[in-house]
């Protein structure tokens, strides 16, 4: 089965189509949501909400469109909304010890430390900035694709990417300087 036939099955009322899509995209959706929200439990909720939202609106979906970009856009939008809400409710914590780490496979300690540092730096960005970083570097979207998915002008995407990169560089540089002073 492929995405298109799974969607067609789902439109006919066959939930096996949804089951196939969930099995194929749940890990990617949860990772994208986690990278934006920096909260594993929230990312799982977002992933599930995205599938429910798609299921509820299946009659409106044009099955000639590719599923993956359409679905990931739902995930990104839900994650941005959740991250904004989370920032209003919970103060941003940038302590390395308290930060949520990206799940990592068995790897060298240096790679794990780098992921931890990057996770902390990403957490300090706004939800919009995290979204463009994730879409550009994790999902490998072009700026044009990002503008289409986020429904904003390409200039806004360029500005958000520039601001996010600049902020990340500053945060990472500060962390390295702090580590050198401690040593």
N, C-alpha and C positions, 0 to 999 in steps of 0.2 A: 504494500500500500504506500502511496505517497501523500503529500499534503493535500493536493487537489482532490483526490478520491476520498480522503478522510473527511474533508469539508462537505463533499457531496453526500456522503453517507450521513453525516450529522444533519444536513438540511432535510434529509428524508426521515429523520427521527431515530436513526441508528446511533446509539450512544457509543458504539465501538469506534466510531470516527473520532469522537472526543477523547476516548481512552488512548487511541493511537497518537493523537496530537499531544496529549499530556505526557505520555511516555517519551516522546521525541523532544519536547521543548521545556519540560519542567526544570531541568538542571540549569539550562541557559537562562531561563527567565528568573530563577531564584538568584543566580549569580549577578545578573544585571541589577536586580532590585537591591541586592546586598551591597554592591559597589556604590550605589547611589545613596542608600539609607544608612549603611554601616551598622545594620542591626539584623542578625540572622533570623530571628523570630518574625520580625516585621517583613523581611524579604519573603519568607514562606507565605505569609498572609497575602502579600501583594501578588505573588505568583498565582495563588489560588483565586484571588479576586479577579485577576486578569482573565483566567480561563472561564470563570463564571460570567464575566462581562461579555466575553466573546460568545459564549453559549447563548446568553439571553438575546443577543443581537444577531444571531446567525442568519435570520431571514433577510437582514439588511446587507450582509456581506456579499460582495461581488466575487464569486469564486474564480474569476479570471485573474484576479490580483494575486500576487504571491503572498502566502500566509505569513511567513516568518517576519518580514519587515512590518507588516500590519500588526501582528501580535506583539512584537517587541516594542513598538510604539505605545501600545496600551500599557505594557509593563513600565516603560520609562515614565510615562505621564502619571501613572499611579504612584510610582516611587518618588517622583518629584513632589507630588501632593503630600505624601506621607512624610517625607523628609522636612518639608516646610512646617507641617503640623508638629512634628517631633521637635523641631528647633524652637517652636513657640512654647512647648510644654516642658522641655528638659534643657537645662543649661549645657552648652557645649563643653565637653570634657576633653582636654587635649593631653592628659597625663598618659605617658607611654604604658605604664603598668596597668592602667584601667581601660585601655582601648581594646576594642574588639578586633581580633586579628582575622585576616582572611584565612579560610581553611587551606592548609598547605599539605601536600603529600610529603612523604619522608624525603627530606632534602638536607643540604648542608646548613649549618647554623648561620652562615653569612647571608644566604638567600632568605632564610626565615626572618632574620633581623631587618633586611632591606624591605621585605613585604610589610613588616610591622611598622617601620618608619613611614613608608608610603601610605599605609592605611591611616595612620595618625594624621598625616598631612592632608589626605583626601577628606578626612572627617572635618577638618578646619575650613574646607571650602563650602560655599553655599550649595544648595541642592541643584540649582541651575548649572553651576560650574562643574559639580561632580557629574551631572548628566552629560555635559558635552565632552568631558574627559573620557567617560566610560564609552560613549557612543563613538568617539574618534579613535581611541587607542585599544579598547577591548572589542568593540563590534566592528571596527574599521570602516565606519561610515565616512563618506566625503562630507565636506561642509555643505554642499548642495543638498545631499540626502538628509543631513541633520536639519537643515532649514525646512525641508518638506515635512519631516516627521514631527518637528516641534512647532510647526506652523508659525514661523517667524522669519523675518528677512535675513538673507545671508550675512549682511553686515552685523546683525545682532549675534549670530553664531560666531563670526570672526572675533568680535569684541569679547564674547564670553570665553572663547578658547584662549585668546591673548591674556585676558585677566586671570583665568585659571592657571595657565602655565606660569605666569609671572608670580602669582601667589604661591604655587607649588615650589618654584625655584627658591623663593625667599624662605619658605618654611623648611625646606630641605637644607638650604645653606645654614640657616640658624641652628638646626639640629646638629649638623656636622661641626659647626663652631662650638656649640655647647659640649659635644663629646670630646673635642680636642682640648678644651679647657679643663674638663674633668680628668683627663689622662695625665 
